[in-house]
């Protein structure tokens, strides 16, 4: 049985995520004193995951909404100990850095989950499922994780950040989302991308367009 103190200690790691900022934006050149915390991103991912899942269920797909929400809310919890490691660094660091990140986060989730013997296995399973993506629920969360980032791109553009420095987020996400073959995910991606192109056009910026057939 999980004690009140154990729940509080676990929740403190969620509190930490409110103060851990997502570092990929500053690396991209976004000049803002405050862009987005990991906790804010996790909430956006969970919210979007449930919206996507509900639409798919309405179309007849069997999806466990509770599992979707659990995976989404816990997918970044290791960053309470490891902090945020952006995709740009992983691409530059190659397989060694990616493997190191996975190992560090695996150790972090073991420490965090170890606070409660009763919840340990469940927390670790939720995180492992998101890493390996064996289920439809975990694939939906993985897509929502990226889509939430792209929604934030549009928010930044609307606040005055140039689409030219943010275009890389759409380029790097394109194949990953479209190849997932979840129709509503693909539809959302192209809707967001069209808004991105409109923002660029309004600012007089010419961007190389993504190929819809690829």
C-alpha positions in Angstrom: 0.0 0.0 0.0 1.3 3.4 -0.9 1.6 5.9 2.0 0.6 9.5 1.9 4.3 10.5 2.3 5.3 8.3 -0.7 2.7 9.9 -2.9 3.9 13.4 -1.8 7.5 12.4 -2.5 6.5 11.1 -6.0 4.5 14.3 -6.6 7.6 16.4 -5.8 9.3 15.0 -8.9 6.3 16.3 -10.9 6.8 19.7 -9.2 10.4 19.7 -10.3 9.3 19.3 -13.9 7.5 22.6 -13.6 11.0 24.2 -13.2 12.9 22.2 -15.8 12.8 24.1 -19.0 12.8 22.5 -22.5 16.2 23.3 -23.9 15.6 22.6 -27.6 14.0 26.0 -28.1 17.0 28.0 -27.0 19.3 25.8 -29.1 17.2 26.6 -32.1 17.7 30.3 -31.5 14.4 31.2 -29.8 15.2 34.4 -27.8 12.7 34.2 -25.0 13.3 34.5 -21.3 10.8 31.7 -20.8 9.7 29.2 -23.4 8.2 26.1 -21.9 8.7 23.7 -19.0 8.8 19.9 -19.2 5.7 19.8 -17.1 3.8 22.1 -19.5 4.9 19.9 -22.4 3.8 16.7 -20.6 0.4 18.2 -19.9 0.1 19.2 -23.6 1.1 15.7 -24.7 -1.5 14.1 -22.4 -4.2 16.4 -23.5 -3.5 15.9 -27.2 -3.1 12.1 -26.7 -6.6 11.9 -25.2 -8.1 14.0 -28.0 -6.5 11.8 -30.7 -7.5 8.6 -28.8 -11.1 9.7 -28.4 -11.4 10.5 -32.1 -10.0 7.1 -33.0 -12.4 5.4 -30.6 -15.3 7.2 -32.2 -14.1 5.7 -35.5 -14.2 2.2 -34.0 -10.6 1.7 -32.8 -10.2 -0.1 -29.4 -8.0 2.1 -27.2 -7.4 2.2 -23.4 -7.8 5.9 -22.5 -6.5 5.3 -19.0 -3.3 3.7 -20.4 -2.8 6.6 -22.9 -3.1 9.2 -20.1 -0.8 7.3 -17.8 1.9 6.8 -20.4 1.7 10.5 -21.5 1.8 12.0 -18.0 4.8 9.8 -17.0 6.8 9.8 -20.2 9.1 12.6 -19.2 9.3 12.0 -15.4 12.9 10.9 -15.5 13.9 14.4 -16.6 13.2 15.5 -13.0 16.6 13.9 -12.3 18.3 14.0 -15.7 17.0 17.4 -17.0 16.0 17.9 -20.6 18.3 16.5 -23.4 17.1 17.9 -26.7 16.9 16.0 -30.0 19.5 18.2 -31.5 22.2 16.9 -29.1 21.1 13.3 -29.7 21.5 13.7 -33.4 24.9 15.2 -33.1 26.0 12.7 -30.5 24.8 9.7 -32.5 24.1 6.2 -31.1 26.4 6.5 -28.1 24.7 9.6 -26.7 21.2 8.1 -27.5 22.1 4.9 -25.6 23.5 6.9 -22.8 20.4 9.0 -22.5 18.2 5.9 -22.4 20.4 4.3 -19.7 20.4 7.5 -17.6 16.6 7.8 -17.8 16.2 4.1 -17.0 18.2 4.6 -13.8 16.3 7.8 -13.0 12.9 6.1 -13.4 14.1 3.3 -11.2 15.1 5.8 -8.5 11.8 7.7 -8.7 9.6 4.6 -9.0 11.5 3.0 -6.1 9.9 5.6 -3.7 6.8 3.3 -3.6 7.1 -0.5 -3.7 3.4 -0.6 -4.5 3.7 1.7 -7.6 7.2 0.8 -8.7 6.4 -1.9 -11.3 3.5 0.2 -12.8 5.6 3.3 -13.1 8.5 1.5 -14.7 6.1 -0.4 -17.1 4.5 2.9 -18.2 7.9 4.4 -19.0 9.3 1.3 -20.7 6.2 1.0 -22.9 6.7 4.6 -24.1 10.3 3.9 -24.9 9.7 0.7 -26.8 6.3 1.6 -28.3 4.8 -1.9 -28.6 1.2 -0.8 -28.3 -1.1 1.6 -30.2 -1.5 3.6 -27.0 2.3 4.2 -26.8 2.4 5.1 -30.5 -0.3 7.7 -30.0 1.5 9.2 -27.1 4.8 9.3 -29.2 3.0 11.1 -32.0 1.2 13.5 -29.5 4.6 14.2 -28.0 5.8 15.6 -31.3 2.6 17.3 -32.3 2.5 19.2 -29.0 6.0 20.5 -29.8 4.7 21.7 -33.2 1.7 23.4 -31.7 4.2 25.3 -29.5 6.1 26.2 -32.6 3.0 28.0 -33.9 2.5 29.8 -30.5 6.1 31.0 -30.7 5.6 32.2 -34.3 2.5 34.1 -33.2 4.5 35.8 -30.5 7.0 37.1 -33.1 9.6 34.3 -33.5 10.7 33.8 -37.1 9.3 30.7 -38.8 12.7 30.5 -40.5 14.4 29.3 -37.4 11.5 27.1 -36.4 11.1 25.3 -39.7 13.6 22.7 -38.6 11.0 21.3 -36.1 8.6 20.5 -38.9 11.3 19.1 -41.2 12.6 16.7 -38.5 9.1 15.6 -37.5 7.6 15.0 -41.0 8.6 11.4 -41.7 8.2 10.3 -38.2 4.6 11.4 -38.0 3.4 10.6 -41.5 5.0 7.2 -41.5 3.2 6.3 -38.3 0.1 5.8 -40.5 -2.4 7.1 -38.0 -4.7 9.2 -40.1 -5.8 11.8 -37.6 -2.1 12.3 -36.6 -1.2 12.9 -40.3 -4.2 15.3 -40.7 -3.1 17.3 -37.6 0.5 17.5 -38.9 -0.5 18.9 -42.2 -2.9 21.3 -40.7 -0.2 22.6 -38.4 2.3 22.8 -41.2 -0.1 24.8 -43.4 -0.4 27.4 -40.5 3.4 27.4 -40.3 3.6 28.2 -44.0 1.0 30.9 -43.7 2.9 32.5 -40.8 6.1 32.5 -43.0 4.2 34.0 -45.9 2.8 36.8 -43.8 6.3 37.6 -42.6 7.7 37.6 -46.2 9.8 34.4 -45.5 10.2 31.8 -48.3 10.5 28.2 -47.0 11.3 25.0 -48.9 8.0 23.0 -48.7 7.8 19.5 -47.5 6.7 16.8 -50.0 3.2 15.5 -49.1 3.8 12.3 -51.1 6.8 11.2 -49.1 
